[in-house]
């Protein structure tokens, strides 16, 4: 290889080392939740001893131990800080992490494989907060998240709308017309279906947008690209070939912030889930309560009840505070007209109008 090629490979390895180090620090913060003291001398000695057994011809054992000691010291420092641990679904660089960064600043953001891991992790105390997508402006409700909301003990304490600006990215700068395959989450592929079809790309579903970017950076499949956020391109050192390839110009995803306890102060927006008897007019009776009280509904969605096939759960978001007498009266009257009502939370409404990054 030429010197330029060698240096390019070194730069990519350095970037990956730093990304892996970032992930390790996040895991160290998760470990803090499950141990009594920050310092665990026995565990640290085992880490150093195991590293000393590695047979690495080009890496001296003393250097390895010193490097790991430095990493352990930095882990201790981070564990000593009072940082919130916020879980999201996907890899680092996912839109869920973008939402988490906007909702909770100066926190530690923990990736989870599945949405259920976010819910259970917060419920069991492994994470302080969780961030999940509830609806997309183009693709509609996120069914799995809505299903989990019906059974969770968690409370909604915040929301944020994240503009979705999908980027086509590759290992190196090239003409997107030379690409043959593209990897991303099925929803992202659906949101970019027009671009994919026009450019005769073969879509390959992946478990996560940022996960697709991470895979591309590590495996470098031939004539392949990924669709993800600009943050993912930055984290995994990928070249952005084309920005804004989504079909809809106003594509955004709304995320909810979940916690074990309700918000300290009720906000100006509420979310509920309810079910009515499967009889004509029952749903209308409930919705009429909001209309007569002049309470503005901002979202209504439905999905079948798993425990009662043929009947539905209804998801309702509306403007108003739990401390408002009008809201309290409507919620009280709802209980007489529904077979089940679940109050998810009262929280601050997202009123930002940021342009996509």
N, C-alpha and C positions, 0 to 999 in steps of 0.2 A: 504494500500500500504506500501511496505517497504520504508525505508528512501531513498535508492538509486532511487526508482521509483518517490518518491515525488520530490527529487532534480532534476531529469531529466525533470519532468513537469515544474518545476520552471525555469530551464534553457531555455526551449522552449518558455515559456511565456515572459521571459526577452528579448529573441531574437526578438520575434514578436513585443513587445513594442517598441524596438529600430527601427525596420523596419517601423512601423507605424509613429514613431516620424520623421523618415527621410522623409516619404511621406508628413507629415504635413508641414515640413519646405519647401519642394518643392512647396506646394500649397501657402504658405505664400509669396514666391518669385513671384508666378504668380499673387497673389493679388496686389503686389507692382506695377505691370504694369497698374493697373486699378484704382489707387487712387492717389490723389495729394500729400499727405504727408505720411511719414512712420508711424508716431504715429497717431492712431485713438482712442482717449480716450473713446469715446462713445461705440465703438465696443468692446474694451478690457473690459470695465465694464460689458457689456452684457454677454461676455464669462464667466467672474468670477461669475456673478449673477446666470447664468444658472447652472454652476457647483455646486453652493451652494444649489440648490434645489434637487440635486440627493440624494436619500436615500441609502447610502452605509454603511451598518452596520460596516464593518471592516476598512473603510477609513474615517478618521476624516475630517470634512469639512474644518478646518483650513489647514490641510495638502494638501487637494485638491486645495485650492486657492493658496497656496504657490507654489505648483508644476506648476500650470498653469501660475502663474506670471513669474516663471523661464523660462518656455517655450516661453512666450510672449517676454521676454527680449532677448532670443536667436534669436527669429524670427526678432526682430528689428535689431539686430546686423547683421544678414545675409542680410536683406533688405538694409542695409547701405553699403554693399560691392558692387563693380562693377562687378558682375558675369553675364556672358552670360547665358540666359535661352534657353536650347537646347531641342527641342521636338523629341521624337521617338515613334514608335508604339509598344505597348505591355506593360507589367509590368516591374518593376525594375528587372534587371537580364537578360532581353532579349538580343539577339544578336544586336539589334538596339542600346541598351545602350552601349554595348562594342564598337560599331562603333563610337558613339557619344563621348565616352571618348578618343578615339584615335584621332578624328578629332579636338576636342575642349577641351583642358585640363583646369582644374580648373574652370569648368563651373557648372551650376546646370542642371541636366538632368530630363526632365519632361515626364512621360509616358502619352501616348494618346491611346484611345480605338481603333481608326481606322486611316488608312492612310489619309483620308480626313481631320481628325482633325489636323494632323500635317501640311498639306498644308494650311488650312484655318486659323489655329492659327498663323502661321508665316505671312501670307498675312495681317491679321487684327492687327498684332502688339502685340498679346498676348505672343508670343515667339520671341526671337531674331533670332534663326536659327532652321532648321529642318533637320533630318537625315532619309532617306528612302532607302530601298533596291531596286535595279533596276534589278539585275540579280544574279542567282546562277549557279555555275559551273556544277551542276548536273541537276537541274530542269528548267534551262533557265530563261527567262524574268519573272519579277513580273508584271503580266498583269495590275492589278489595279493601280500600281504606274505609269506605262507607260501611261495609259489612263489619269491620273491626270496631267502628264507632258504636255500633248497636250493642256491643257486649262489654266494652271497656269500662273500667272504673275511673279512667283519667278525665280531666277537665280541660276544656278549650280555654286558653288564657291569652291568645293572640292570633293574628292573621297577617299575611303579607301576600301581595300579588307580585309575582316575579315575571317580568317580560321574558319571553322565550325567543332568543335569537340564535337559531341553530347555525353552526359552522361546519363546513366540510373541511376535514383536515387529513393530512398525510404525513408520512415520516419526513419528507422533504418537499420543497416547493416544486410544483409541477402543474401542468395544465389539467384541470378537472376532467376534460374530455378524454384524457388518456386513462382515467380510472375505469375499472371493470366491475368491482364489487364495493359495497359499502356496508358497514356494520353499525348498528345502533339499537336502542330500545325500540320495541315494536311501535310504541306510541310516537316516538320521534320519526320513525320511518313513515308512519301514516301522515304525520304533519308535513312531511317533505315529499309526499308521493308524486306530486307534479314534477318537481325538479328531478327526482330519481327516474321517472318515466321519460322525460325529455332527453335526458343524457344517457339513457339505456344502461343504467347501472343495475346490477343484480343485488337486491337487498338481502342482508343476512341479519335476522333478529339476534340481539344480544341482551343479556339480563339488565344492562344499564348503559346509559349514554357514556358516562365517564369510564365505565368498565371497558367499553369498546375502544375508547381512546388509549387506555392503559395497555390493552392487549396489542393494539396496533404498534405502539412504541416498543414493546418488548419482542414481538414476534415478526413484525415487518412483513406481512404476507404480500405477495406480488400484486401490483396494480390495484391495491386496496386502499380504501379511505374509511374514515369514521365520521359520524355526525354527533356532535356534542357541543358543550359551551366553550367560550373562549378561555375560561378558567382551566378547563381540562387540557386545552392545547398548551397553555402556559405551564401547567404542572408537569406534563409528560413530554415537553419539548417537541411538539408537533407543529408543522407549518399549516397555517390557515390558508386553504386554497380559495374558498369563497365564503362570505358571510351572508347571513340573512336568507338562507335557502328555504325557509318554511313557506308553505303555500299561502297562509293567511297573514296579512300585514299587522293584525292586532292580536297576535298569539301570546297568551299569558297563562300562567298556572297559579292558582290560589293555594297557599299552604296554611295549615293550622299549627299552632304551637300548643303542645300538650304538657300537662303537669299533673302531679298527684293531688295537689290542692287547688281549689278555685283561685282566681285572681284576687289579690288583696283588696282591690277596689273595682267594683263592677264597671264595665265599660259601656259604650254607647251602641253595642251590637250584641245580639244573642243568637245561639244555635240550639235547636231542639230536634228530637226525633219522636214521632208519635205514630200510633196505629189506630185505625177506627174499625168498627164492626163492618163486615163486608155486606153493607146494605146501601141502597140508593140514597144519595143525599147526605150521608154522614160526613164525607170529606168536605162538602160544601158548607155544612154547618160550622165546621172548625175554621175554615178559611174566612167565612163571613164574620167571625168574631174579630179578626184582624182588620177587615175592611171597615166595619162599623166603628172600631176604635181608632181608625185612621193611622194604623201602624203599617209602615212600608215594608213589604217583603222583598228581600234581595236575592233569595234563592229558594227554589222548591224542587226537590228531586224525589224519586221513589225507587224502591227495589223490593223484590219479593221477600217475604219473611221465611226464614229457613224452618222455623218451628210451626208454621201455619201456611202450607202451600195454597196459593190462590188469594192470599191476603198480602198487604204491602206495608212496609215501613215508609214513612214520609219524612224527609229531611227539610227542615225549614230554618232559614236565616232571616232575621228581621232587625230593623233599626229600633233602638230603644234600650234603656237601662233596666236592670232587674230592680233597681230602687224606684222606678217610675210606677206610680199607682195604677196607671192605665195598663201597663205591661203586666203587673202583678195580678190585676183583675182578669185579664184575658187568659193568663196561664191557669188561674184557678178555675175558670169556667171550662177550659179545655179538658180538665180531668173528668168532668161530668159527661163529656161527649166522645171520649176516646177509651180504648181498652188498655192503652199503655202510653205514657208520656215520659220521656227522658230529657232532662235539662242538661245540655252539654256544657254551657258556660256563658258568661257575660264578659265581654272583653273589648279592648280598644279596636275600632275599625281602622283598616288601612286606607288612608286617603291620599297616599303619594301618587304622583303622576310622572314617575321617572321614565325617561326614554330607555329603550333597550341598550345594554352596553355593547 
